[in-house]
Amino acid sequence: MAIAPALTAGFSAVTGPTEIERDREIRYDGDASFLGFVGAELSFRVRQAPNVELVYQPHHRSGANGTIGDMKEGSNANTLGIRYRF
């Protein structure tokens, strides 16, 4: 089994915030439509199927303590998926 870590960082734009982000928009008088994004990733694959991976990635959207969108907090989501490499 091969295990590969990865890190993605950048920005995240949404047309509608999640419920927890909407609550935090109200609390901080902020805007969660554009925030920072960080996602650490672990992918797992077996040698018998080198093009197929099981991927786990926690998504973290953040206002960087008020720097982006006047949001002191964002939200987190744990994701699990299958990646096929063409």
Steps between C-alpha positions, in 0.01 A plus 500: 500500500622848411409793725558855376455826692418830331411856597279745312478867594331793335167679498142374506200686355140391558163635389336410830658436841438190707280536806795523739671761279175700483484501882859623510429769238232635731718470812802677346313721248710330232466353151575129448461506121879522448737341754836328519515124449735231629458131433742233619457173315585133534453269204520122506544264205591139443749385237238286327298816413753784460246741343247480785552673836298535818539863609436660840515880522384727781398835347561812709356837394633789703488876526853494643386656828313785332746568217266372226131599495514621862450136599685381810386143437393298197401136490635148461379202301640148486485347153561149374506409134633286221739647246556344161813607313458500122 
